[in-house]
Amino acid sequence: MVVAACLSVLCLEPVQSAEAPYRLGTKFQPTPSTERAGEIQFQVQSPQRPANPSNPPVETPQIRNGYVTTSQPPAGLIPAKTLSAEERRQNLDILWEAIDKTYACFKLKSIDWPEVGRRYHERLDTVATTDDFYLLLFQLVSELKDTHSGLQNYNPPMLPNGPGLSVDLFDGRPFVVHVNPDSKAAGAGVKVGSEILAVDGLTIEEEMERLRPRLRARSSERACQREACWRLVAGEKGSTATVELRSPDGRTETVALKRNFGLGTGTSRT
């Protein structure tokens, strides 16, 4: 059976050389009812190695109904809208096995890939929608904790609007580093250097954990926390963020701020 509905391209740097990336996809011939638009691309890379002509890339065999190649993937691929439970399982199997056979850093990173596979197969039984399935694949690749590994044509939806504040992480704590002068935050007296203590009733730790499943993998915990920090005050356009702050002079206050600005840019979207 050909799996043409979802899995398309997994790009891996060769285990023994950096000359050409591996690409994994589904091998099938398009028909009037089966188009390449129903594919999703993946990129997974191991750390860079100098090219070595005497040590060429490892030839990777076909993996079930998937395959690995050094050629470029077709352009314009988009995720399929509808997948059966069996198609989801087959595509997850192919992706897990392709990473298992070609990724080079499991031992270096102390990743128990078979255990990861067991966990994700258990989670697959709880997946209710195709969107949930793509998020599951996104999180599977994120288990590699590799900045250069991720889905090429899928990212979980993220809320792009903020209240005119830019936030960054210092010593594990989020601080305001910019306040748009036209924002209600500025009108409420929010100052650069204020520490954010809570957002919408959640502590910083709780909010970061809520965001984590939708963040692309990073090679360190600090980098992951920093990306979550940038999105702490994000939400739907026009919604209100309730933010607890500690000002530079030590005062603690809670302010209600409307999200009418691009996240982290200070640029109004109204």
VOGU-3710 file (C-alpha; in Angstrom, 3 decimals, decimal comma):
1> mvvaaclsvl> 0,000/0,000/0,000  1,368/3,398/-0,966  1,190/6,113/1,684  0,551/9,224/-0,365  -1,540/11,258/2,013  0,951/12,816/4,373  4,586/11,869/4,609  6,725/13,460/1,970  10,191/14,685/2,687  12,622/14,086/5,497
11> clepvqsaea> 15,873/15,920/4,887  18,826/14,448/6,737  22,449/15,359/6,536  24,325/12,116/5,800  25,664/10,377/8,868  29,176/10,183/7,452  29,381/13,250/5,216  27,890/16,702/4,791  27,955/16,643/1,005  24,245/16,062/0,314
21> pyrlgtkfqp> 21,195/15,859/2,569  19,041/12,764/2,675  15,408/13,302/1,827  12,647/10,919/2,732  9,238/10,829/1,147  6,482/8,633/-0,131  7,133/6,869/-3,411  4,049/7,030/-5,587  2,856/8,146/-9,001  0,406/11,089/-9,010
31> tpsteragei> -2,991/10,306/-10,494  -6,056/12,521/-11,036  -7,196/11,534/-7,548  -3,756/11,494/-5,871  -1,753/14,700/-6,076  1,540/15,721/-4,551  -0,276/18,503/-2,735  -1,184/15,834/-0,192  2,306/15,573/1,260  4,242/17,069/4,125
41> qfqvqspqrp> 7,971/17,775/4,218  10,384/17,099/7,042  13,902/18,266/7,715  16,196/16,535/10,180  19,902/17,237/10,368  22,785/16,005/12,448  25,734/18,269/13,375  27,941/19,475/10,520  30,908/17,345/9,497  33,615/18,277/6,992
51> anpsnppvet> 33,213/16,622/3,614  35,414/13,562/3,181  35,668/12,163/-0,372  37,038/8,887/0,997  34,012/8,505/3,279  30,939/8,927/1,022  27,311/9,174/2,225  25,695/5,982/3,421  23,173/4,600/0,962  19,855/4,389/2,784
61> pqirngyvtt> 17,376/1,788/1,489  13,698/2,297/0,847  11,830/2,373/4,158  8,502/0,578/3,770  6,522/2,804/1,410  8,878/5,711/2,045  12,223/6,330/0,460  15,400/8,317/1,027  17,064/10,296/-1,744  19,617/13,070/-2,203
71> sqppaglipa> 17,441/14,916/-4,733  15,387/18,005/-3,969  11,728/17,551/-2,932  8,912/18,741/-5,199  7,954/22,364/-4,610  4,639/23,570/-3,277  3,709/20,609/-1,111  0,953/21,173/1,440  -0,358/18,863/4,191  -3,315/16,688/3,276
81> ktlsaeerrq> -6,637/17,696/4,784  -8,001/14,229/5,516  -6,123/11,166/6,768  -7,479/7,840/7,891  -6,299/6,312/11,163  -4,302/3,727/9,188  -2,638/6,416/7,035  -1,628/8,285/10,166  -0,096/5,175/11,693  1,794/4,228/8,514
91> nldilweaid> 3,214/7,705/8,102  4,279/7,890/11,743  5,982/4,510/11,363  7,888/5,642/8,264  9,018/8,905/9,846  10,152/7,218/13,063  12,062/4,513/11,164  13,718/6,983/8,791  15,036/9,017/11,703  16,047/5,830/13,498
101> ktyacfklks> 18,161/4,665/10,548  19,773/7,970/9,571  20,063/10,349/12,537  23,553/10,316/14,039  23,280/11,808/17,510  21,039/9,576/19,629  23,916/8,417/21,827  25,473/11,880/22,042  22,162/13,321/23,275  21,161/10,277/25,368
111> idwpevgrry> 17,937/9,867/23,385  16,209/6,494/23,727  14,557/6,536/20,309  12,689/3,206/20,699  11,153/4,526/23,924  10,207/7,760/22,133  8,545/5,671/19,431  6,516/3,723/21,984  5,282/6,913/23,618  4,213/8,463/20,331
121> herldtvatt> 2,443/5,331/19,139  0,459/5,378/22,383  -0,371/9,037/21,823  -1,450/8,323/18,247  -4,461/6,419/19,592  -5,719/9,650/21,179  -5,329/11,814/18,047  -8,753/12,986/16,922  -8,033/15,254/13,936  -5,532/15,635/11,111
131> ddfylllfql> -4,311/18,887/12,657  -3,613/17,015/15,891  -1,683/14,417/13,883  0,582/17,006/12,265  1,229/18,491/15,695  2,158/14,996/16,905  4,699/14,633/14,051  6,058/18,094/14,851  6,586/17,058/18,462  8,175/13,739/17,451
141> vselkdthsg> 10,874/15,538/15,448  11,280/17,994/18,331  12,322/15,077/20,542  15,700/15,275/18,763  16,314/18,628/20,494  18,027/19,784/17,336  17,721/23,360/16,074  18,250/22,145/12,493  15,506/19,526/12,651  11,869/20,217/11,978
151> lqnynppmlp> 8,954/20,045/9,558  9,662/22,067/6,440  6,089/22,939/5,463  4,231/22,752/8,753  4,398/24,783/11,938  1,763/24,759/14,676  -0,461/27,841/14,594  0,909/30,501/16,930  -0,804/33,660/18,155  1,017/36,607/16,518
161> ngpglsvdlf> -0,352/39,567/18,487  0,905/41,209/21,657  0,243/44,335/23,741  3,205/46,338/22,428  5,785/44,751/24,732  8,966/42,920/23,828  10,128/40,405/26,428  13,415/38,550/26,846  14,945/36,140/29,341  17,650/37,100/31,844
171> dgrpfvvhvn> 18,887/34,643/34,479  15,821/32,524/33,793  13,368/35,393/34,399  11,369/37,369/31,783  11,861/41,121/31,611  10,352/43,846/29,429  13,005/45,080/26,988  10,851/47,404/24,880  7,546/49,256/25,289  5,802/50,709/22,254
181> pdskaagagv> 5,120/54,381/23,060  1,693/54,191/21,384  0,523/51,169/23,381  -1,714/50,983/26,423  1,261/49,410/28,180  3,081/52,697/27,862  -0,040/54,549/29,022  -0,276/52,255/32,038  3,294/53,106/32,995  4,939/49,799/32,122
191> kvgseilavd> 8,698/50,383/32,104  11,607/48,689/30,390  13,234/46,520/33,043  9,935/45,394/34,585  9,821/41,687/35,405  6,789/39,708/34,257  5,495/37,526/37,106  2,300/36,057/35,615  0,159/36,201/32,477  -3,600/35,625/32,458
201> gltieeemer> -3,476/33,998/35,875  -0,668/31,560/35,026  2,792/31,668/36,552  5,701/32,047/34,147  6,579/28,368/34,549  2,992/27,319/33,807  2,727/29,577/30,762  6,057/28,346/29,344  4,960/24,734/29,733  1,669/25,554/28,008
211> lrprlrarss> 3,588/26,986/25,054  6,271/24,280/24,853  4,386/21,681/22,726  4,040/24,223/19,914  7,614/25,501/19,931  10,235/24,214/17,529  12,989/22,188/19,151  16,107/23,904/20,406  19,445/22,388/21,343  19,342/23,698/24,910
221> eracqreacw> 16,684/24,214/27,562  17,626/27,880/27,856  17,034/28,436/24,133  13,620/26,763/24,403  12,696/28,892/27,413  13,832/32,029/25,626  11,579/31,352/22,644  8,666/30,698/25,012  9,508/33,953/26,767  9,142/35,914/23,522
231> rlvagekgst> 5,563/34,608/23,273  4,491/35,016/26,897  2,041/37,836/26,241  0,795/36,633/22,826  -2,892/36,174/22,100  -5,715/36,838/19,688  -5,787/40,285/18,102  -7,862/42,665/20,217  -7,931/40,377/23,254  -6,786/41,566/26,680
241> atvelrspdg> -3,696/40,263/28,452  -3,737/40,417/32,242  -0,095/40,836/33,197  1,393/40,893/36,686  4,599/42,922/36,796  7,334/43,947/39,188  8,618/47,382/38,205  12,318/48,310/38,378  11,677/50,098/41,700  10,181/46,924/43,222
251> rtetvalkrn> 6,473/47,751/43,022  4,138/44,906/42,013  1,052/45,660/39,922  -1,395/43,957/37,584  -2,331/45,655/34,318  -4,851/44,806/31,579  -3,292/45,336/28,138  -5,003/45,064/24,763  -3,174/42,976/22,161  -3,126/45,273/19,132
261> fglgtgtsrt> 0,517/45,011/18,089  2,736/42,601/16,231  4,376/40,225/18,651  7,704/41,515/19,862  7,912/44,187/17,166  6,056/47,079/18,746  4,317/47,618/15,372  0,592/48,326/15,540  -1,660/45,947/13,587  -4,817/48,048/13,879
//
